[in-house]
Amino acid sequence: MKWIPGAALAVALAGPAGPAGAQAPRLEDPEANIVAELVVQAVEPGPAWWRVQDADTTVWILGIADSDLPAGTTWDRRYLDKRLKGANSLIVGTRVGLKGRLRDIPLILRTINQMKTKTPLEETLSPPVRARFVAARERIGQPARRYAEWKGLVAGMRLLEDAQPKGRVAVVPSILAQTRREKVKLVEPAQYQVAPFLKTAVATLTPALHEQCLSDAVKDVEAPRNVAAARAWARGDVKTALTGPRNFEKCLLLMGGGADLWRRVTRDQAAAIAAALGKPGRSVAIVSLRPLLAEGGVIEQLEARGLRVIGPGEAE
């Protein structure tokens, strides 16, 4: 599944608000509109790269797939090896983790408890959602008790993780491991405090939204396009790589502060990439494809700074 933002994990802990059956807020989806001219086929073998450069520095940007690769899938790592070896830094953090302070621990523990349900999950669901959820969990061999104590949002996260096929190839952890081996500096653009996001999310996470998020997770599990999209990423086919299901990801954006956090995170990522141009040599950045290519995303923010971003359709 997609590299879930730290904000999503924080929001997942937030308690319910509003009356049961309240309508979910209007969706603002900043990843919905992709800049068409950025959707190209890579010239080089392997996944697509973009780059920003000045007279003495190049920052290579690897667009990251939304899901792990199917078991047995290989991807051409030659350009990653070449660009990471001797690099000044690896910039991560399109989906930045949240950090908390000691004084936030009671809030976090309280909201974890609020995410639990005394009534078994399946008894709280509407008949259509319950039927689809039961079919999905049975298909992947999970019993009802696996999800019974959690409300819909956390149950949906668990379902998506449980549905991941065995033997899948995790791209980001392998890149981070290689970074450590090469002794390349790891740069996280920002760390955000957890409490403000929890408090904002509490205002919007209703029983209706819990059920919607669970339903969206089921849709992603049911969708047949994950494998095709992941394999397309490995061969630099950006258009097909973007077709993977993202219903649950959109659900996360429904929550209070979700879209604003997206803009903040992409802005910080673009700033870190631009700052890397200050040191001669080269750096590497990894950015999930949609935040990279969306209107207002990382590439457009770099261009707004007056930087030219060279796409994967242009050979080195």
PALUMLUM-324749 format. One line per field, with one value per residue (C-alpha): residue number from 1; residue in three letters; x, y, z. Coordinates in nm, 2 decimals, padded with zeros to 4 digits. Layout:
! residues N
seq	c(NUM; ...)
type	c(ALA; ...)
x	c(X; ...)
y	c(Y; ...)
z	c(Z; ...)
END
This chain:
! residues 316
seq	c(1; 2; 3; 4; 5; 6; 7; 8; 9; 10; 11; 12; 13; 14; 15; 16; 17; 18; 19; 20; 21; 22; 23; 24; 25; 26; 27; 28; 29; 30; 31; 32; 33; 34; 35; 36; 37; 38; 39; 40; 41; 42; 43; 44; 45; 46; 47; 48; 49; 50; 51; 52; 53; 54; 55; 56; 57; 58; 59; 60; 61; 62; 63; 64; 65; 66; 67; 68; 69; 70; 71; 72; 73; 74; 75; 76; 77; 78; 79; 80; 81; 82; 83; 84; 85; 86; 87; 88; 89; 90; 91; 92; 93; 94; 95; 96; 97; 98; 99; 100; 101; 102; 103; 104; 105; 106; 107; 108; 109; 110; 111; 112; 113; 114; 115; 116; 117; 118; 119; 120; 121; 122; 123; 124; 125; 126; 127; 128; 129; 130; 131; 132; 133; 134; 135; 136; 137; 138; 139; 140; 141; 142; 143; 144; 145; 146; 147; 148; 149; 150; 151; 152; 153; 154; 155; 156; 157; 158; 159; 160; 161; 162; 163; 164; 165; 166; 167; 168; 169; 170; 171; 172; 173; 174; 175; 176; 177; 178; 179; 180; 181; 182; 183; 184; 185; 186; 187; 188; 189; 190; 191; 192; 193; 194; 195; 196; 197; 198; 199; 200; 201; 202; 203; 204; 205; 206; 207; 208; 209; 210; 211; 212; 213; 214; 215; 216; 217; 218; 219; 220; 221; 222; 223; 224; 225; 226; 227; 228; 229; 230; 231; 232; 233; 234; 235; 236; 237; 238; 239; 240; 241; 242; 243; 244; 245; 246; 247; 248; 249; 250; 251; 252; 253; 254; 255; 256; 257; 258; 259; 260; 261; 262; 263; 264; 265; 266; 267; 268; 269; 270; 271; 272; 273; 274; 275; 276; 277; 278; 279; 280; 281; 282; 283; 284; 285; 286; 287; 288; 289; 290; 291; 292; 293; 294; 295; 296; 297; 298; 299; 300; 301; 302; 303; 304; 305; 306; 307; 308; 309; 310; 311; 312; 313; 314; 315; 316)
type	c(MET; LYS; TRP; ILE; PRO; GLY; ALA; ALA; LEU; ALA; VAL; ALA; LEU; ALA; GLY; PRO; ALA; GLY; PRO; ALA; GLY; ALA; GLN; ALA; PRO; ARG; LEU; GLU; ASP; PRO; GLU; ALA; ASN; ILE; VAL; ALA; GLU; LEU; VAL; VAL; GLN; ALA; VAL; GLU; PRO; GLY; PRO; ALA; TRP; TRP; ARG; VAL; GLN; ASP; ALA; ASP; THR; THR; VAL; TRP; ILE; LEU; GLY; ILE; ALA; ASP; SER; ASP; LEU; PRO; ALA; GLY; THR; THR; TRP; ASP; ARG; ARG; TYR; LEU; ASP; LYS; ARG; LEU; LYS; GLY; ALA; ASN; SER; LEU; ILE; VAL; GLY; THR; ARG; VAL; GLY; LEU; LYS; GLY; ARG; LEU; ARG; ASP; ILE; PRO; LEU; ILE; LEU; ARG; THR; ILE; ASN; GLN; MET; LYS; THR; LYS; THR; PRO; LEU; GLU; GLU; THR; LEU; SER; PRO; PRO; VAL; ARG; ALA; ARG; PHE; VAL; ALA; ALA; ARG; GLU; ARG; ILE; GLY; GLN; PRO; ALA; ARG; ARG; TYR; ALA; GLU; TRP; LYS; GLY; LEU; VAL; ALA; GLY; MET; ARG; LEU; LEU; GLU; ASP; ALA; GLN; PRO; LYS; GLY; ARG; VAL; ALA; VAL; VAL; PRO; SER; ILE; LEU; ALA; GLN; THR; ARG; ARG; GLU; LYS; VAL; LYS; LEU; VAL; GLU; PRO; ALA; GLN; TYR; GLN; VAL; ALA; PRO; PHE; LEU; LYS; THR; ALA; VAL; ALA; THR; LEU; THR; PRO; ALA; LEU; HIS; GLU; GLN; CYS; LEU; SER; ASP; ALA; VAL; LYS; ASP; VAL; GLU; ALA; PRO; ARG; ASN; VAL; ALA; ALA; ALA; ARG; ALA; TRP; ALA; ARG; GLY; ASP; VAL; LYS; THR; ALA; LEU; THR; GLY; PRO; ARG; ASN; PHE; GLU; LYS; CYS; LEU; LEU; LEU; MET; GLY; GLY; GLY; ALA; ASP; LEU; TRP; ARG; ARG; VAL; THR; ARG; ASP; GLN; ALA; ALA; ALA; ILE; ALA; ALA; ALA; LEU; GLY; LYS; PRO; GLY; ARG; SER; VAL; ALA; ILE; VAL; SER; LEU; ARG; PRO; LEU; LEU; ALA; GLU; GLY; GLY; VAL; ILE; GLU; GLN; LEU; GLU; ALA; ARG; GLY; LEU; ARG; VAL; ILE; GLY; PRO; GLY; GLU; ALA; GLU)
x	c(00.00; 00.10; 00.36; 00.11; 00.18; 00.25; -00.05; -00.27; -00.13; -00.21; -00.55; -00.62; -00.59; -00.83; -01.17; -01.52; -01.70; -02.05; -02.37; -02.39; -02.47; -02.34; -02.24; -01.87; -01.72; -01.67; -01.36; -01.06; -00.83; -00.50; -00.37; -00.66; -00.53; -00.20; 00.00; -00.05; 00.28; 00.47; 00.31; 00.57; 00.76; 01.11; 01.39; 01.63; 01.55; 01.39; 01.16; 01.12; 01.36; 01.34; 01.63; 01.70; 02.04; 02.25; 02.61; 02.77; 02.49; 02.23; 01.94; 01.80; 01.43; 01.30; 00.92; 00.81; 00.54; 00.22; 00.25; 00.51; 00.61; 00.45; 00.66; 00.92; 00.92; 01.26; 01.35; 01.66; 01.86; 02.16; 02.07; 01.99; 02.32; 02.50; 02.33; 02.33; 02.70; 02.90; 02.58; 02.57; 02.23; 01.91; 01.61; 01.30; 00.98; 00.71; 00.50; 00.67; 00.63; 00.49; 00.68; 00.52; 00.63; 00.60; 00.31; 00.12; 00.13; -00.20; -00.37; -00.23; -00.33; -00.67; -00.74; -00.61; -00.88; -01.14; -01.06; -01.18; -01.54; -01.72; -01.96; -01.78; -01.70; -01.92; -02.23; -02.18; -02.17; -02.45; -02.55; -02.39; -02.05; -02.06; -02.11; -01.83; -01.60; -01.67; -01.61; -01.28; -01.14; -01.25; -01.08; -00.75; -00.80; -00.86; -01.11; -01.36; -01.17; -00.87; -01.07; -01.35; -01.23; -01.15; -01.36; -01.36; -01.05; -00.81; -00.98; -00.94; -00.57; -00.53; -00.72; -00.50; -00.19; -00.32; -00.42; -00.06; 00.07; 00.35; 00.69; 00.62; 00.92; 00.93; 01.11; 01.16; 01.31; 01.56; 01.66; 01.71; 01.92; 02.14; 02.17; 02.31; 02.55; 02.68; 02.70; 02.49; 02.33; 01.96; 01.76; 01.41; 01.27; 01.05; 00.91; 00.56; 00.41; 00.14; -00.11; -00.23; -00.32; -00.51; -00.71; -00.80; -00.90; -01.12; -01.36; -01.43; -01.39; -01.76; -01.91; -02.01; -01.66; -01.53; -01.76; -01.67; -01.30; -01.35; -01.56; -01.28; -01.02; -01.24; -01.26; -00.88; -00.85; -01.11; -00.93; -00.73; -00.50; -00.24; -00.01; -00.03; 00.04; 00.34; 00.50; 00.45; 00.64; 00.93; 00.96; 00.91; 00.56; 00.43; 00.08; 00.00; 00.18; -00.07; -00.37; -00.35; -00.65; -00.64; -00.98; -00.84; -00.58; -00.86; -01.05; -00.76; -00.78; -01.14; -01.02; -00.97; -00.63; -00.55; -00.53; -00.35; -00.09; -00.04; 00.04; 00.27; 00.46; 00.51; 00.62; 00.88; 01.00; 01.04; 01.23; 01.47; 01.54; 01.61; 01.84; 02.04; 02.15; 02.36; 02.63; 02.83; 02.79; 02.47; 02.19; 01.89; 01.53; 01.25; 00.90; 00.57; 00.44; 00.12; 00.26; 00.54; 00.33; 00.01; -00.09; 00.07; 00.29; 00.67; 00.76; 00.53; 00.67; 01.02; 00.94; 00.77; 01.12; 01.26; 01.42; 01.39; 01.29; 01.41; 01.18; 01.24; 01.17; 01.50; 01.82; 02.10)
y	c(00.00; 00.36; 00.49; 00.63; 00.98; 01.03; 01.25; 00.96; 00.76; 01.05; 01.11; 00.73; 00.78; 01.06; 01.00; 01.04; 01.37; 01.47; 01.27; 00.92; 00.92; 01.27; 01.34; 01.32; 01.66; 01.75; 01.60; 01.81; 01.59; 01.77; 01.47; 01.44; 01.66; 01.54; 01.77; 01.60; 01.69; 01.53; 01.18; 01.03; 00.71; 00.70; 00.68; 00.50; 00.14; 00.11; 00.36; 00.72; 00.99; 01.37; 01.61; 01.96; 02.11; 02.42; 02.48; 02.24; 02.03; 01.79; 01.66; 01.34; 01.27; 00.91; 00.89; 00.62; 00.36; 00.38; 00.01; -00.26; -00.46; -00.81; -01.11; -01.19; -00.85; -00.70; -00.34; -00.20; -00.04; 00.06; 00.43; 00.43; 00.27; 00.52; 00.82; 00.72; 00.62; 00.92; 01.14; 01.42; 01.31; 01.11; 01.34; 01.16; 01.27; 01.34; 01.17; 01.30; 01.12; 01.30; 01.34; 01.39; 01.54; 01.37; 01.60; 01.46; 01.10; 01.12; 01.26; 00.99; 00.71; 00.86; 00.88; 00.52; 00.41; 00.62; 00.43; 00.11; -00.02; -00.21; -00.35; -00.58; -00.39; -00.60; -00.54; -00.16; -00.17; -00.12; -00.44; -00.36; -00.26; -00.55; -00.80; -00.66; -00.64; -01.00; -01.12; -00.93; -01.05; -01.41; -01.40; -01.31; -01.56; -01.33; -01.40; -01.14; -01.11; -00.96; -00.63; -00.67; -00.42; -00.14; 00.13; 00.15; 00.36; 00.14; -00.17; -00.04; 00.01; -00.34; -00.49; -00.32; -00.44; -00.79; -00.80; -00.74; -01.05; -01.26; -01.21; -00.86; -00.63; -00.32; -00.05; 00.23; 00.01; -00.13; 00.22; 00.32; 00.02; 00.10; 00.46; 00.33; 00.10; 00.38; 00.61; 00.87; 01.14; 01.10; 01.42; 01.45; 01.79; 01.83; 01.68; 01.79; 01.78; 01.52; 01.70; 01.97; 01.72; 01.50; 01.79; 01.90; 01.55; 01.50; 01.76; 01.56; 01.19; 01.08; 00.73; 00.79; 00.86; 00.56; 00.34; 00.52; 00.47; 00.10; 00.08; 00.25; 00.01; -00.28; -00.12; -00.10; -00.47; -00.56; -00.36; -00.57; -00.29; -00.30; -00.55; -00.38; -00.04; -00.16; -00.34; -00.04; 00.17; -00.07; -00.01; 00.37; 00.37; 00.67; 00.68; 00.32; 00.35; 00.62; 00.39; 00.20; 00.22; 00.50; 00.51; 00.48; 00.75; 00.98; 00.90; 01.02; 01.36; 01.39; 01.44; 01.78; 01.92; 01.64; 01.86; 02.14; 01.89; 01.76; 02.11; 02.17; 01.84; 01.89; 02.24; 02.12; 01.85; 02.10; 02.33; 02.05; 01.96; 02.33; 02.36; 02.06; 02.26; 02.46; 02.19; 02.09; 01.73; 01.54; 01.44; 01.20; 01.25; 01.00; 01.13; 00.94; 00.98; 01.17; 01.43; 01.47; 01.52; 01.68; 02.03; 02.23; 01.93; 01.91; 01.97; 02.27; 02.41; 02.37; 02.55; 02.83; 02.88; 02.94; 02.60; 02.39; 02.03; 01.79; 01.49; 01.12; 01.16; 01.33; 01.12; 01.23)
z	c(00.00; -00.02; 00.21; 00.46; 00.59; 00.95; 00.96; 00.86; 01.15; 01.38; 01.24; 01.27; 01.65; 01.66; 01.84; 01.69; 01.68; 01.60; 01.60; 01.46; 01.09; 01.04; 00.68; 00.59; 00.50; 00.14; -00.01; -00.10; -00.29; -00.38; -00.56; -00.80; -01.07; -01.23; -01.45; -01.79; -01.95; -01.65; -01.73; -01.96; -02.04; -01.90; -02.16; -01.93; -01.81; -01.48; -01.29; -01.38; -01.26; -01.27; -01.19; -01.09; -01.15; -01.14; -01.25; -01.00; -00.84; -00.95; -00.74; -00.88; -00.79; -00.80; -00.82; -00.58; -00.65; -00.44; -00.34; -00.29; -00.60; -00.65; -00.54; -00.80; -00.96; -01.02; -01.10; -01.27; -00.98; -01.19; -01.20; -00.83; -00.75; -00.97; -00.83; -00.47; -00.46; -00.33; -00.30; -00.05; 00.08; 00.03; 00.09; 00.21; 00.37; 00.12; 00.39; 00.70; 01.03; 01.32; 01.65; 01.98; 02.31; 02.65; 02.74; 02.43; 02.55; 02.75; 02.44; 02.22; 02.46; 02.51; 02.14; 02.08; 02.33; 02.15; 01.83; 01.99; 01.98; 02.26; 02.00; 01.75; 01.43; 01.20; 01.41; 01.36; 00.98; 00.74; 00.56; 00.22; 00.38; 00.62; 00.34; 00.13; 00.43; 00.54; 00.18; 00.17; 00.50; 00.43; 00.09; 00.26; 00.54; 00.83; 01.11; 01.24; 01.57; 01.39; 01.34; 01.60; 01.86; 01.61; 01.44; 01.07; 01.00; 01.19; 01.06; 00.71; 00.76; 00.90; 00.61; 00.36; 00.53; 00.57; 00.20; 00.09; -00.09; 00.07; -00.08; -00.20; -00.27; -00.05; -00.25; 00.01; 00.28; 00.03; -00.07; 00.29; 00.35; 00.05; 00.18; 00.51; 00.33; 00.12; 00.43; 00.26; 00.48; 00.53; 00.52; 00.65; 00.55; 00.86; 01.17; 01.29; 01.63; 01.66; 01.90; 01.66; 01.39; 01.64; 01.77; 01.42; 01.31; 01.61; 01.47; 01.15; 01.23; 01.25; 01.26; 00.89; 00.80; 00.98; 00.77; 00.45; 00.52; 00.58; 00.26; 00.07; 00.21; 00.08; -00.26; -00.28; -00.17; -00.44; -00.72; -00.96; -01.08; -00.80; -00.97; -01.31; -01.16; -00.96; -01.25; -01.47; -01.22; -01.24; -01.62; -01.61; -01.74; -01.54; -01.68; -01.59; -01.25; -01.16; -01.22; -00.89; -00.66; -00.40; -00.24; 00.11; 00.05; -00.06; 00.26; 00.47; 00.29; 00.41; 00.77; 00.92; 00.82; 00.57; 00.26; 00.44; 00.57; 00.21; 00.10; 00.39; 00.34; -00.04; 00.02; 00.27; 00.04; -00.25; -00.01; 00.09; -00.27; -00.36; -00.06; -00.17; -00.47; -00.24; -00.20; -00.51; -00.62; -00.63; -00.40; -00.44; -00.34; -00.32; -00.37; -00.41; -00.76; -00.70; -00.46; -00.71; -01.02; -00.89; -00.95; -00.67; -00.60; -00.56; -00.92; -00.97; -00.64; -00.76; -01.09; -00.89; -00.73; -01.08; -01.11; -01.43; -01.36; -01.63; -01.68; -01.74; -02.11; -02.15; -02.13; -01.90)
END
